[in-house]
Amino acid sequence: GIINAVLKPILIIYTLPINILTLGLFTLVINAFLVLLASSLVKGFKVDGFLVALLFSLVLSVINSLLHRLVH
C-alpha cells in the first residue's frame, strides 16, 4: 500500500507523455513494476516475472474498476 500511495503518483507524473500516447495503458506497466518491487520487498509474496506481474496488474485493475462501480 505504501508503494502504491507514494511511488505510483510520482511515476505517473514522470511518464505522463507516454501515458497520454498509449491512452493510459502504460499505467498497467507502471503497476506491473510496482508489483515486482513489492514482490522483492515483502517476504511471502513472490511474482515470477514481468508478464505475471502485468497479468496481475490487469486483473487488479479490472477488480478495482468493478468494486468502484459497486460503491458508486
Predicted model as a PDB file, atoms N, CA, C, CB and O in Angstrom, pLDDT in the B-factor column:
MODEL        1                                                                  
ATOM      1  N   GLY A   1       0.797  -1.183   0.000  1.00 84.00           N  
ATOM      2  CA  GLY A   1       0.000   0.000   0.000  1.00 84.00           C  
ATOM      3  C   GLY A   1       0.851   1.264   0.000  1.00 84.00           C  
ATOM      4  O   GLY A   1       0.515   2.253  -0.651  1.00 84.00           O  
ATOM      5  N   ILE A   2       1.948   1.220   0.732  1.00 89.00           N  
ATOM      6  CA  ILE A   2       2.824   2.387   0.796  1.00 89.00           C  
ATOM      7  C   ILE A   2       3.471   2.647  -0.563  1.00 89.00           C  
ATOM      8  CB  ILE A   2       3.907   2.191   1.873  1.00 89.00           C  
ATOM      9  O   ILE A   2       3.592   3.795  -0.991  1.00 89.00           O  
ATOM     10  N   ILE A   3       3.881   1.581  -1.233  1.00 89.00           N  
ATOM     11  CA  ILE A   3       4.474   1.725  -2.565  1.00 89.00           C  
ATOM     12  C   ILE A   3       3.467   2.354  -3.514  1.00 89.00           C  
ATOM     13  CB  ILE A   3       4.947   0.359  -3.110  1.00 89.00           C  
ATOM     14  O   ILE A   3       3.805   3.254  -4.282  1.00 89.00           O  
ATOM     15  N   ASN A   4       2.252   1.885  -3.458  1.00 87.00           N  
ATOM     16  CA  ASN A   4       1.199   2.395  -4.341  1.00 87.00           C  
ATOM     17  C   ASN A   4       0.853   3.845  -4.022  1.00 87.00           C  
ATOM     18  CB  ASN A   4      -0.052   1.527  -4.230  1.00 87.00           C  
ATOM     19  O   ASN A   4       0.576   4.632  -4.928  1.00 87.00           O  
ATOM     20  N   ALA A   5       0.866   4.198  -2.755  1.00 91.00           N  
ATOM     21  CA  ALA A   5       0.496   5.555  -2.356  1.00 91.00           C  
ATOM     22  C   ALA A   5       1.601   6.571  -2.622  1.00 91.00           C  
ATOM     23  CB  ALA A   5       0.134   5.576  -0.893  1.00 91.00           C  
ATOM     24  O   ALA A   5       1.311   7.730  -2.919  1.00 91.00           O  
ATOM     25  N   VAL A   6       2.852   6.161  -2.520  1.00 93.00           N  
ATOM     26  CA  VAL A   6       3.958   7.101  -2.650  1.00 93.00           C  
ATOM     27  C   VAL A   6       4.556   7.096  -4.057  1.00 93.00           C  
ATOM     28  CB  VAL A   6       5.035   6.776  -1.630  1.00 93.00           C  
ATOM     29  O   VAL A   6       4.685   8.150  -4.679  1.00 93.00           O  
ATOM     30  N   LEU A   7       4.914   5.935  -4.554  1.00 94.00           N  
ATOM     31  CA  LEU A   7       5.629   5.873  -5.825  1.00 94.00           C  
ATOM     32  C   LEU A   7       4.739   5.990  -7.055  1.00 94.00           C  
ATOM     33  CB  LEU A   7       6.385   4.601  -5.899  1.00 94.00           C  
ATOM     34  O   LEU A   7       5.149   6.584  -8.052  1.00 94.00           O  
ATOM     35  N   LYS A   8       3.548   5.446  -7.007  1.00 92.00           N  
ATOM     36  CA  LYS A   8       2.693   5.445  -8.196  1.00 92.00           C  
ATOM     37  C   LYS A   8       2.370   6.849  -8.700  1.00 92.00           C  
ATOM     38  CB  LYS A   8       1.410   4.713  -7.899  1.00 92.00           C  
ATOM     39  O   LYS A   8       2.508   7.094  -9.898  1.00 92.00           O  
ATOM     40  N   PRO A   9       1.944   7.789  -7.841  1.00 94.00           N  
ATOM     41  CA  PRO A   9       1.681   9.140  -8.366  1.00 94.00           C  
ATOM     42  C   PRO A   9       2.916   9.799  -8.971  1.00 94.00           C  
ATOM     43  CB  PRO A   9       1.138  10.022  -7.264  1.00 94.00           C  
ATOM     44  O   PRO A   9       2.814  10.505  -9.975  1.00 94.00           O  
ATOM     45  N   ILE A  10       4.075   9.576  -8.372  1.00 96.00           N  
ATOM     46  CA  ILE A  10       5.309  10.157  -8.893  1.00 96.00           C  
ATOM     47  C   ILE A  10       5.625   9.567 -10.265  1.00 96.00           C  
ATOM     48  CB  ILE A  10       6.482   9.915  -7.915  1.00 96.00           C  
ATOM     49  O   ILE A  10       5.967  10.300 -11.193  1.00 96.00           O  
ATOM     50  N   LEU A  11       5.513   8.250 -10.396  1.00 95.00           N  
ATOM     51  CA  LEU A  11       5.799   7.602 -11.675  1.00 95.00           C  
ATOM     52  C   LEU A  11       4.798   8.002 -12.751  1.00 95.00           C  
ATOM     53  CB  LEU A  11       5.798   6.092 -11.508  1.00 95.00           C  
ATOM     54  O   LEU A  11       5.172   8.155 -13.913  1.00 95.00           O  
ATOM     55  N   ILE A  12       3.556   8.170 -12.387  1.00 94.00           N  
ATOM     56  CA  ILE A  12       2.544   8.570 -13.371  1.00 94.00           C  
ATOM     57  C   ILE A  12       2.823   9.984 -13.876  1.00 94.00           C  
ATOM     58  CB  ILE A  12       1.124   8.492 -12.758  1.00 94.00           C  
ATOM     59  O   ILE A  12       2.652  10.262 -15.063  1.00 94.00           O  
ATOM     60  N   ILE A  13       3.248  10.869 -12.994  1.00 95.00           N  
ATOM     61  CA  ILE A  13       3.578  12.231 -13.430  1.00 95.00           C  
ATOM     62  C   ILE A  13       4.790  12.228 -14.349  1.00 95.00           C  
ATOM     63  CB  ILE A  13       3.840  13.138 -12.218  1.00 95.00           C  
ATOM     64  O   ILE A  13       4.794  12.919 -15.368  1.00 95.00           O  
ATOM     65  N   TYR A  14       5.822  11.458 -14.002  1.00 96.00           N  
ATOM     66  CA  TYR A  14       7.026  11.406 -14.836  1.00 96.00           C  
ATOM     67  C   TYR A  14       6.771  10.765 -16.194  1.00 96.00           C  
ATOM     68  CB  TYR A  14       8.120  10.647 -14.119  1.00 96.00           C  
ATOM     69  O   TYR A  14       7.426  11.116 -17.176  1.00 96.00           O  
ATOM     70  N   THR A  15       5.837   9.839 -16.260  1.00 96.00           N  
ATOM     71  CA  THR A  15       5.576   9.127 -17.515  1.00 96.00           C  
ATOM     72  C   THR A  15       4.308   9.640 -18.198  1.00 96.00           C  
ATOM     73  CB  THR A  15       5.456   7.623 -17.255  1.00 96.00           C  
ATOM     74  O   THR A  15       3.730   8.939 -19.028  1.00 96.00           O  
ATOM     75  N   LEU A  16       3.875  10.840 -17.861  1.00 96.00           N  
ATOM     76  CA  LEU A  16       2.655  11.387 -18.425  1.00 96.00           C  
ATOM     77  C   LEU A  16       2.652  11.452 -19.954  1.00 96.00           C  
ATOM     78  CB  LEU A  16       2.430  12.748 -17.873  1.00 96.00           C  
ATOM     79  O   LEU A  16       1.640  11.095 -20.557  1.00 96.00           O  
ATOM     80  N   PRO A  17       3.724  11.886 -20.608  1.00 96.00           N  
ATOM     81  CA  PRO A  17       3.677  11.925 -22.081  1.00 96.00           C  
ATOM     82  C   PRO A  17       3.440  10.551 -22.719  1.00 96.00           C  
ATOM     83  CB  PRO A  17       4.971  12.504 -22.616  1.00 96.00           C  
ATOM     84  O   PRO A  17       2.630  10.429 -23.638  1.00 96.00           O  
ATOM     85  N   ILE A  18       4.134   9.526 -22.244  1.00 96.00           N  
ATOM     86  CA  ILE A  18       3.939   8.191 -22.812  1.00 96.00           C  
ATOM     87  C   ILE A  18       2.581   7.630 -22.410  1.00 96.00           C  
ATOM     88  CB  ILE A  18       5.062   7.240 -22.360  1.00 96.00           C  
ATOM     89  O   ILE A  18       1.980   6.855 -23.154  1.00 96.00           O  
ATOM     90  N   ASN A  19       2.104   8.016 -21.245  1.00 95.00           N  
ATOM     91  CA  ASN A  19       0.780   7.588 -20.801  1.00 95.00           C  
ATOM     92  C   ASN A  19      -0.309   8.189 -21.692  1.00 95.00           C  
ATOM     93  CB  ASN A  19       0.551   7.989 -19.332  1.00 95.00           C  
ATOM     94  O   ASN A  19      -1.295   7.523 -22.009  1.00 95.00           O  
ATOM     95  N   ILE A  20      -0.130   9.427 -22.086  1.00 96.00           N  
ATOM     96  CA  ILE A  20      -1.094  10.061 -22.994  1.00 96.00           C  
ATOM     97  C   ILE A  20      -1.052   9.399 -24.357  1.00 96.00           C  
ATOM     98  CB  ILE A  20      -0.809  11.568 -23.130  1.00 96.00           C  
ATOM     99  O   ILE A  20      -2.096   9.158 -24.963  1.00 96.00           O  
ATOM    100  N   LEU A  21       0.151   9.100 -24.849  1.00 97.00           N  
ATOM    101  CA  LEU A  21       0.281   8.455 -26.159  1.00 97.00           C  
ATOM    102  C   LEU A  21      -0.340   7.064 -26.196  1.00 97.00           C  
ATOM    103  CB  LEU A  21       1.739   8.365 -26.546  1.00 97.00           C  
ATOM    104  O   LEU A  21      -0.873   6.647 -27.224  1.00 97.00           O  
ATOM    105  N   THR A  22      -0.273   6.349 -25.081  1.00 96.00           N  
ATOM    106  CA  THR A  22      -0.828   4.991 -25.042  1.00 96.00           C  
ATOM    107  C   THR A  22      -2.241   4.959 -24.476  1.00 96.00           C  
ATOM    108  CB  THR A  22       0.067   4.087 -24.217  1.00 96.00           C  
ATOM    109  O   THR A  22      -2.780   3.892 -24.181  1.00 96.00           O  
ATOM    110  N   LEU A  23      -2.837   6.144 -24.329  1.00 95.00           N  
ATOM    111  CA  LEU A  23      -4.209   6.268 -23.814  1.00 95.00           C  
ATOM    112  C   LEU A  23      -4.382   5.632 -22.433  1.00 95.00           C  
ATOM    113  CB  LEU A  23      -5.186   5.631 -24.789  1.00 95.00           C  
ATOM    114  O   LEU A  23      -5.428   5.058 -22.129  1.00 95.00           O  
ATOM    115  N   GLY A  24      -3.356   5.739 -21.616  1.00 92.00           N  
ATOM    116  CA  GLY A  24      -3.425   5.251 -20.243  1.00 92.00           C  
ATOM    117  C   GLY A  24      -3.004   3.816 -20.044  1.00 92.00           C  
ATOM    118  O   GLY A  24      -2.952   3.341 -18.909  1.00 92.00           O  
ATOM    119  N   LEU A  25      -2.697   3.105 -21.131  1.00 93.00           N  
ATOM    120  CA  LEU A  25      -2.313   1.698 -20.981  1.00 93.00           C  
ATOM    121  C   LEU A  25      -0.934   1.527 -20.346  1.00 93.00           C  
ATOM    122  CB  LEU A  25      -2.335   1.012 -22.331  1.00 93.00           C  
ATOM    123  O   LEU A  25      -0.636   0.469 -19.792  1.00 93.00           O  
ATOM    124  N   PHE A  26      -0.100   2.547 -20.421  1.00 95.00           N  
ATOM    125  CA  PHE A  26       1.216   2.456 -19.786  1.00 95.00           C  
ATOM    126  C   PHE A  26       1.090   2.367 -18.275  1.00 95.00           C  
ATOM    127  CB  PHE A  26       2.079   3.657 -20.167  1.00 95.00           C  
ATOM    128  O   PHE A  26       2.024   1.931 -17.602  1.00 95.00           O  
ATOM    129  N   THR A  27      -0.042   2.772 -17.736  1.00 94.00           N  
ATOM    130  CA  THR A  27      -0.282   2.651 -16.300  1.00 94.00           C  
ATOM    131  C   THR A  27      -0.218   1.189 -15.862  1.00 94.00           C  
ATOM    132  CB  THR A  27      -1.647   3.257 -15.930  1.00 94.00           C  
ATOM    133  O   THR A  27       0.212   0.895 -14.747  1.00 94.00           O  
ATOM    134  N   LEU A  28      -0.641   0.272 -16.732  1.00 94.00           N  
ATOM    135  CA  LEU A  28      -0.537  -1.154 -16.411  1.00 94.00           C  
ATOM    136  C   LEU A  28       0.924  -1.564 -16.261  1.00 94.00           C  
ATOM    137  CB  LEU A  28      -1.219  -2.008 -17.499  1.00 94.00           C  
ATOM    138  O   LEU A  28       1.256  -2.379 -15.400  1.00 94.00           O  
ATOM    139  N   VAL A  29       1.797  -1.005 -17.092  1.00 95.00           N  
ATOM    140  CA  VAL A  29       3.224  -1.312 -16.997  1.00 95.00           C  
ATOM    141  C   VAL A  29       3.788  -0.758 -15.690  1.00 95.00           C  
ATOM    142  CB  VAL A  29       3.993  -0.732 -18.212  1.00 95.00           C  
ATOM    143  O   VAL A  29       4.591  -1.415 -15.027  1.00 95.00           O  
ATOM    144  N   ILE A  30       3.369   0.447 -15.326  1.00 95.00           N  
ATOM    145  CA  ILE A  30       3.804   1.030 -14.053  1.00 95.00           C  
ATOM    146  C   ILE A  30       3.344   0.154 -12.892  1.00 95.00           C  
ATOM    147  CB  ILE A  30       3.255   2.469 -13.891  1.00 95.00           C  
ATOM    148  O   ILE A  30       4.112  -0.119 -11.969  1.00 95.00           O  
ATOM    149  N   ASN A  31       2.092  -0.284 -12.944  1.00 94.00           N  
ATOM    150  CA  ASN A  31       1.567  -1.162 -11.889  1.00 94.00           C  
ATOM    151  C   ASN A  31       2.343  -2.467 -11.839  1.00 94.00           C  
ATOM    152  CB  ASN A  31       0.073  -1.446 -12.113  1.00 94.00           C  
ATOM    153  O   ASN A  31       2.601  -2.988 -10.753  1.00 94.00           O  
ATOM    154  N   ALA A  32       2.718  -3.004 -12.992  1.00 95.00           N  
ATOM    155  CA  ALA A  32       3.489  -4.253 -13.021  1.00 95.00           C  
ATOM    156  C   ALA A  32       4.851  -4.063 -12.354  1.00 95.00           C  
ATOM    157  CB  ALA A  32       3.673  -4.742 -14.474  1.00 95.00           C  
ATOM    158  O   ALA A  32       5.293  -4.920 -11.588  1.00 95.00           O  
ATOM    159  N   PHE A  33       5.514  -2.948 -12.641  1.00 95.00           N  
ATOM    160  CA  PHE A  33       6.786  -2.677 -11.985  1.00 95.00           C  
ATOM    161  C   PHE A  33       6.622  -2.504 -10.481  1.00 95.00           C  
ATOM    162  CB  PHE A  33       7.426  -1.437 -12.580  1.00 95.00           C  
ATOM    163  O   PHE A  33       7.486  -2.929  -9.714  1.00 95.00           O  
ATOM    164  N   LEU A  34       5.528  -1.888 -10.050  1.00 94.00           N  
ATOM    165  CA  LEU A  34       5.283  -1.729  -8.620  1.00 94.00           C  
ATOM    166  C   LEU A  34       4.996  -3.067  -7.951  1.00 94.00           C  
ATOM    167  CB  LEU A  34       4.122  -0.772  -8.387  1.00 94.00           C  
ATOM    168  O   LEU A  34       5.378  -3.282  -6.800  1.00 94.00           O  
ATOM    169  N   VAL A  35       4.327  -3.967  -8.665  1.00 94.00           N  
ATOM    170  CA  VAL A  35       4.084  -5.315  -8.138  1.00 94.00           C  
ATOM    171  C   VAL A  35       5.407  -6.061  -7.998  1.00 94.00           C  
ATOM    172  CB  VAL A  35       3.111  -6.104  -9.058  1.00 94.00           C  
ATOM    173  O   VAL A  35       5.630  -6.751  -7.003  1.00 94.00           O  
ATOM    174  N   LEU A  36       6.285  -5.923  -8.993  1.00 95.00           N  
ATOM    175  CA  LEU A  36       7.608  -6.558  -8.887  1.00 95.00           C  
ATOM    176  C   LEU A  36       8.421  -5.982  -7.737  1.00 95.00           C  
ATOM    177  CB  LEU A  36       8.382  -6.394 -10.194  1.00 95.00           C  
ATOM    178  O   LEU A  36       9.130  -6.712  -7.044  1.00 95.00           O  
ATOM    179  N   LEU A  37       8.320  -4.674  -7.534  1.00 95.00           N  
ATOM    180  CA  LEU A  37       9.022  -4.043  -6.417  1.00 95.00           C  
ATOM    181  C   LEU A  37       8.479  -4.562  -5.090  1.00 95.00           C  
ATOM    182  CB  LEU A  37       8.888  -2.507  -6.489  1.00 95.00           C  
ATOM    183  O   LEU A  37       9.248  -4.872  -4.180  1.00 95.00           O  
ATOM    184  N   ALA A  38       7.160  -4.656  -4.979  1.00 94.00           N  
ATOM    185  CA  ALA A  38       6.557  -5.179  -3.750  1.00 94.00           C  
ATOM    186  C   ALA A  38       6.966  -6.629  -3.535  1.00 94.00           C  
ATOM    187  CB  ALA A  38       5.021  -5.060  -3.802  1.00 94.00           C  
ATOM    188  O   ALA A  38       7.181  -7.058  -2.401  1.00 94.00           O  
ATOM    189  N   SER A  39       7.073  -7.378  -4.619  1.00 94.00           N  
ATOM    190  CA  SER A  39       7.489  -8.776  -4.524  1.00 94.00           C  
ATOM    191  C   SER A  39       8.902  -8.897  -3.971  1.00 94.00           C  
ATOM    192  CB  SER A  39       7.405  -9.451  -5.891  1.00 94.00           C  
ATOM    193  O   SER A  39       9.206  -9.835  -3.235  1.00 94.00           O  
ATOM    194  N   SER A  40       9.756  -7.957  -4.321  1.00 94.00           N  
ATOM    195  CA  SER A  40      11.124  -8.022  -3.824  1.00 94.00           C  
ATOM    196  C   SER A  40      11.249  -7.536  -2.376  1.00 94.00           C  
ATOM    197  CB  SER A  40      12.030  -7.204  -4.716  1.00 94.00           C  
ATOM    198  O   SER A  40      12.202  -7.889  -1.682  1.00 94.00           O  
ATOM    199  N   LEU A  41      10.296  -6.735  -1.925  1.00 94.00           N  
ATOM    200  CA  LEU A  41      10.379  -6.181  -0.569  1.00 94.00           C  
ATOM    201  C   LEU A  41       9.587  -6.965   0.475  1.00 94.00           C  
ATOM    202  CB  LEU A  41       9.899  -4.766  -0.581  1.00 94.00           C  
ATOM    203  O   LEU A  41       9.956  -6.978   1.649  1.00 94.00           O  
ATOM    204  N   VAL A  42       8.505  -7.616   0.059  1.00 93.00           N  
ATOM    205  CA  VAL A  42       7.613  -8.287   1.004  1.00 93.00           C  
ATOM    206  C   VAL A  42       7.907  -9.782   1.018  1.00 93.00           C  
ATOM    207  CB  VAL A  42       6.130  -8.031   0.641  1.00 93.00           C  
ATOM    208  O   VAL A  42       7.825 -10.447  -0.014  1.00 93.00           O  
ATOM    209  N   LYS A  43       8.246 -10.297   2.176  1.00 94.00           N  
ATOM    210  CA  LYS A  43       8.501 -11.733   2.302  1.00 94.00           C  
ATOM    211  C   LYS A  43       7.182 -12.486   2.215  1.00 94.00           C  
ATOM    212  CB  LYS A  43       9.233 -12.057   3.636  1.00 94.00           C  
ATOM    213  O   LYS A  43       6.179 -12.056   2.785  1.00 94.00           O  
ATOM    214  N   GLY A  44       7.180 -13.598   1.510  1.00 94.00           N  
ATOM    215  CA  GLY A  44       5.978 -14.397   1.354  1.00 94.00           C  
ATOM    216  C   GLY A  44       5.136 -13.994   0.152  1.00 94.00           C  
ATOM    217  O   GLY A  44       4.136 -14.648  -0.141  1.00 94.00           O  
ATOM    218  N   PHE A  45       5.510 -12.950  -0.538  1.00 92.00           N  
ATOM    219  CA  PHE A  45       4.819 -12.506  -1.753  1.00 92.00           C  
ATOM    220  C   PHE A  45       5.815 -12.609  -2.892  1.00 92.00           C  
ATOM    221  CB  PHE A  45       4.256 -11.035  -1.611  1.00 92.00           C  
ATOM    222  O   PHE A  45       6.796 -11.866  -2.931  1.00 92.00           O  
ATOM    223  N   LYS A  46       5.569 -13.529  -3.824  1.00 94.00           N  
ATOM    224  CA  LYS A  46       6.525 -13.779  -4.891  1.00 94.00           C  
ATOM    225  C   LYS A  46       5.823 -13.703  -6.234  1.00 94.00           C  
ATOM    226  CB  LYS A  46       7.204 -15.147  -4.712  1.00 94.00           C  
ATOM    227  O   LYS A  46       4.760 -14.291  -6.428  1.00 94.00           O  
ATOM    228  N   VAL A  47       6.429 -12.975  -7.156  1.00 95.00           N  
ATOM    229  CA  VAL A  47       5.954 -12.884  -8.528  1.00 95.00           C  
ATOM    230  C   VAL A  47       7.092 -13.378  -9.409  1.00 95.00           C  
ATOM    231  CB  VAL A  47       5.511 -11.412  -8.907  1.00 95.00           C  
ATOM    232  O   VAL A  47       8.234 -12.943  -9.257  1.00 95.00           O  
ATOM    233  N   ASP A  48       6.781 -14.291 -10.337  1.00 93.00           N  
ATOM    234  CA  ASP A  48       7.830 -14.970 -11.098  1.00 93.00           C  
ATOM    235  C   ASP A  48       8.399 -14.192 -12.270  1.00 93.00           C  
ATOM    236  CB  ASP A  48       7.309 -16.241 -11.597  1.00 93.00           C  
ATOM    237  O   ASP A  48       9.452 -14.570 -12.784  1.00 93.00           O  
ATOM    238  N   GLY A  49       7.767 -13.144 -12.711  1.00 95.00           N  
ATOM    239  CA  GLY A  49       8.323 -12.397 -13.825  1.00 95.00           C  
ATOM    240  C   GLY A  49       7.445 -11.225 -14.212  1.00 95.00           C  
ATOM    241  O   GLY A  49       6.386 -10.993 -13.630  1.00 95.00           O  
ATOM    242  N   PHE A  50       7.921 -10.481 -15.225  1.00 96.00           N  
ATOM    243  CA  PHE A  50       7.216  -9.276 -15.622  1.00 96.00           C  
ATOM    244  C   PHE A  50       5.850  -9.595 -16.210  1.00 96.00           C  
ATOM    245  CB  PHE A  50       8.041  -8.493 -16.619  1.00 96.00           C  
ATOM    246  O   PHE A  50       4.886  -8.882 -15.930  1.00 96.00           O  
ATOM    247  N   LEU A  51       5.739 -10.647 -17.019  1.00 96.00           N  
ATOM    248  CA  LEU A  51       4.446 -10.972 -17.627  1.00 96.00           C  
ATOM    249  C   LEU A  51       3.407 -11.362 -16.582  1.00 96.00           C  
ATOM    250  CB  LEU A  51       4.609 -12.101 -18.634  1.00 96.00           C  
ATOM    251  O   LEU A  51       2.233 -11.011 -16.703  1.00 96.00           O  
ATOM    252  N   VAL A  52       3.837 -12.081 -15.569  1.00 96.00           N  
ATOM    253  CA  VAL A  52       2.928 -12.444 -14.484  1.00 96.00           C  
ATOM    254  C   VAL A  52       2.506 -11.185 -13.726  1.00 96.00           C  
ATOM    255  CB  VAL A  52       3.596 -13.466 -13.522  1.00 96.00           C  
ATOM    256  O   VAL A  52       1.341 -11.044 -13.352  1.00 96.00           O  
ATOM    257  N   ALA A  53       3.446 -10.278 -13.501  1.00 96.00           N  
ATOM    258  CA  ALA A  53       3.123  -9.017 -12.822  1.00 96.00           C  
ATOM    259  C   ALA A  53       2.176  -8.180 -13.672  1.00 96.00           C  
ATOM    260  CB  ALA A  53       4.406  -8.218 -12.514  1.00 96.00           C  
ATOM    261  O   ALA A  53       1.281  -7.528 -13.136  1.00 96.00           O  
ATOM    262  N   LEU A  54       2.361  -8.188 -14.995  1.00 96.00           N  
ATOM    263  CA  LEU A  54       1.485  -7.446 -15.886  1.00 96.00           C  
ATOM    264  C   LEU A  54       0.075  -8.038 -15.873  1.00 96.00           C  
ATOM    265  CB  LEU A  54       2.051  -7.444 -17.311  1.00 96.00           C  
ATOM    266  O   LEU A  54      -0.910  -7.299 -15.855  1.00 96.00           O  
ATOM    267  N   LEU A  55      -0.021  -9.351 -15.882  1.00 96.00           N  
ATOM    268  CA  LEU A  55      -1.325 -10.010 -15.797  1.00 96.00           C  
ATOM    269  C   LEU A  55      -1.988  -9.710 -14.460  1.00 96.00           C  
ATOM    270  CB  LEU A  55      -1.180 -11.530 -15.990  1.00 96.00           C  
ATOM    271  O   LEU A  55      -3.186  -9.429 -14.407  1.00 96.00           O  
ATOM    272  N   PHE A  56      -1.218  -9.767 -13.384  1.00 95.00           N  
ATOM    273  CA  PHE A  56      -1.729  -9.426 -12.055  1.00 95.00           C  
ATOM    274  C   PHE A  56      -2.225  -7.986 -12.029  1.00 95.00           C  
ATOM    275  CB  PHE A  56      -0.640  -9.635 -10.984  1.00 95.00           C  
ATOM    276  O   PHE A  56      -3.267  -7.694 -11.443  1.00 95.00           O  
ATOM    277  N   SER A  57      -1.478  -7.085 -12.663  1.00 93.00           N  
ATOM    278  CA  SER A  57      -1.868  -5.682 -12.736  1.00 93.00           C  
ATOM    279  C   SER A  57      -3.173  -5.513 -13.496  1.00 93.00           C  
ATOM    280  CB  SER A  57      -0.769  -4.857 -13.395  1.00 93.00           C  
ATOM    281  O   SER A  57      -4.024  -4.720 -13.096  1.00 93.00           O  
ATOM    282  N   LEU A  58      -3.337  -6.241 -14.574  1.00 94.00           N  
ATOM    283  CA  LEU A  58      -4.564  -6.168 -15.364  1.00 94.00           C  
ATOM    284  C   LEU A  58      -5.762  -6.676 -14.567  1.00 94.00           C  
ATOM    285  CB  LEU A  58      -4.414  -6.972 -16.657  1.00 94.00           C  
ATOM    286  O   LEU A  58      -6.817  -6.041 -14.553  1.00 94.00           O  
ATOM    287  N   VAL A  59      -5.599  -7.806 -13.913  1.00 95.00           N  
ATOM    288  CA  VAL A  59      -6.681  -8.371 -13.103  1.00 95.00           C  
ATOM    289  C   VAL A  59      -7.023  -7.444 -11.944  1.00 95.00           C  
ATOM    290  CB  VAL A  59      -6.292  -9.761 -12.573  1.00 95.00           C  
ATOM    291  O   VAL A  59      -8.196  -7.242 -11.630  1.00 95.00           O  
ATOM    292  N   LEU A  60      -6.010  -6.888 -11.317  1.00 90.00           N  
ATOM    293  CA  LEU A  60      -6.230  -5.962 -10.212  1.00 90.00           C  
ATOM    294  C   LEU A  60      -6.972  -4.707 -10.677  1.00 90.00           C  
ATOM    295  CB  LEU A  60      -4.896  -5.576  -9.572  1.00 90.00           C  
ATOM    296  O   LEU A  60      -7.840  -4.204  -9.963  1.00 90.00           O  
ATOM    297  N   SER A  61      -6.644  -4.205 -11.851  1.00 90.00           N  
ATOM    298  CA  SER A  61      -7.329  -3.029 -12.395  1.00 90.00           C  
ATOM    299  C   SER A  61      -8.793  -3.324 -12.683  1.00 90.00           C  
ATOM    300  CB  SER A  61      -6.634  -2.549 -13.669  1.00 90.00           C  
ATOM    301  O   SER A  61      -9.657  -2.489 -12.415  1.00 90.00           O  
ATOM    302  N   VAL A  62      -9.079  -4.490 -13.222  1.00 93.00           N  
ATOM    303  CA  VAL A  62     -10.466  -4.870 -13.514  1.00 93.00           C  
ATOM    304  C   VAL A  62     -11.261  -5.004 -12.216  1.00 93.00           C  
ATOM    305  CB  VAL A  62     -10.515  -6.196 -14.314  1.00 93.00           C  
ATOM    306  O   VAL A  62     -12.391  -4.526 -12.124  1.00 93.00           O  
ATOM    307  N   ILE A  63     -10.679  -5.645 -11.232  1.00 94.00           N  
ATOM    308  CA  ILE A  63     -11.367  -5.821  -9.944  1.00 94.00           C  
ATOM    309  C   ILE A  63     -11.606  -4.469  -9.275  1.00 94.00           C  
ATOM    310  CB  ILE A  63     -10.545  -6.741  -9.006  1.00 94.00           C  
ATOM    311  O   ILE A  63     -12.687  -4.226  -8.739  1.00 94.00           O  
ATOM    312  N   ASN A  64     -10.606  -3.592  -9.303  1.00 89.00           N  
ATOM    313  CA  ASN A  64     -10.781  -2.252  -8.727  1.00 89.00           C  
ATOM    314  C   ASN A  64     -11.877  -1.483  -9.447  1.00 89.00           C  
ATOM    315  CB  ASN A  64      -9.468  -1.466  -8.786  1.00 89.00           C  
ATOM    316  O   ASN A  64     -12.666  -0.784  -8.811  1.00 89.00           O  
ATOM    317  N   SER A  65     -11.931  -1.605 -10.753  1.00 92.00           N  
ATOM    318  CA  SER A  65     -12.962  -0.923 -11.528  1.00 92.00           C  
ATOM    319  C   SER A  65     -14.364  -1.440 -11.163  1.00 92.00           C  
ATOM    320  CB  SER A  65     -12.702  -1.110 -13.034  1.00 92.00           C  
ATOM    321  O   SER A  65     -15.297  -0.656 -10.988  1.00 92.00           O  
ATOM    322  N   LEU A  66     -14.492  -2.747 -11.053  1.00 95.00           N  
ATOM    323  CA  LEU A  66     -15.780  -3.340 -10.682  1.00 95.00           C  
ATOM    324  C   LEU A  66     -16.206  -2.921  -9.277  1.00 95.00           C  
ATOM    325  CB  LEU A  66     -15.705  -4.868 -10.769  1.00 95.00           C  
ATOM    326  O   LEU A  66     -17.369  -2.585  -9.052  1.00 95.00           O  
ATOM    327  N   LEU A  67     -15.281  -2.940  -8.353  1.00 94.00           N  
ATOM    328  CA  LEU A  67     -15.605  -2.537  -6.988  1.00 94.00           C  
ATOM    329  C   LEU A  67     -15.953  -1.047  -6.919  1.00 94.00           C  
ATOM    330  CB  LEU A  67     -14.432  -2.851  -6.051  1.00 94.00           C  
ATOM    331  O   LEU A  67     -16.823  -0.641  -6.148  1.00 94.00           O  
ATOM    332  N   HIS A  68     -15.282  -0.257  -7.712  1.00 93.00           N  
ATOM    333  CA  HIS A  68     -15.590   1.180  -7.746  1.00 93.00           C  
ATOM    334  C   HIS A  68     -17.002   1.420  -8.269  1.00 93.00           C  
ATOM    335  CB  HIS A  68     -14.568   1.932  -8.622  1.00 93.00           C  
ATOM    336  O   HIS A  68     -17.713   2.295  -7.775  1.00 93.00           O  
ATOM    337  N   ARG A  69     -17.403   0.646  -9.263  1.00 95.00           N  
ATOM    338  CA  ARG A  69     -18.764   0.782  -9.801  1.00 95.00           C  
ATOM    339  C   ARG A  69     -19.815   0.330  -8.798  1.00 95.00           C  
ATOM    340  CB  ARG A  69     -18.906  -0.020 -11.090  1.00 95.00           C  
ATOM    341  O   ARG A  69     -20.910   0.891  -8.759  1.00 95.00           O  
ATOM    342  N   LEU A  70     -19.502  -0.672  -7.991  1.00 95.00           N  
ATOM    343  CA  LEU A  70     -20.456  -1.142  -6.994  1.00 95.00           C  
ATOM    344  C   LEU A  70     -20.668  -0.112  -5.888  1.00 95.00           C  
ATOM    345  CB  LEU A  70     -19.980  -2.458  -6.394  1.00 95.00           C  
ATOM    346  O   LEU A  70     -21.779   0.055  -5.385  1.00 95.00           O  
ATOM    347  N   VAL A  71     -19.598   0.570  -5.520  1.00 93.00           N  
ATOM    348  CA  VAL A  71     -19.663   1.533  -4.443  1.00 93.00           C  
ATOM    349  C   VAL A  71     -20.359   2.807  -4.884  1.00 93.00           C  
ATOM    350  CB  VAL A  71     -18.275   1.845  -3.934  1.00 93.00           C  
ATOM    351  O   VAL A  71     -21.101   3.403  -4.103  1.00 93.00           O  
ATOM    352  N   HIS A  72     -20.140   3.232  -6.106  1.00 83.00           N  
ATOM    353  CA  HIS A  72     -20.718   4.487  -6.582  1.00 83.00           C  
ATOM    354  C   HIS A  72     -21.857   4.182  -7.444  1.00 83.00           C  
ATOM    355  CB  HIS A  72     -19.716   5.340  -7.320  1.00 83.00           C  
ATOM    356  O   HIS A  72     -22.502   5.094  -7.961  1.00 83.00           O  
TER     357      HIS A  72                                                      
ENDMDL                                                                          
END                                                                             
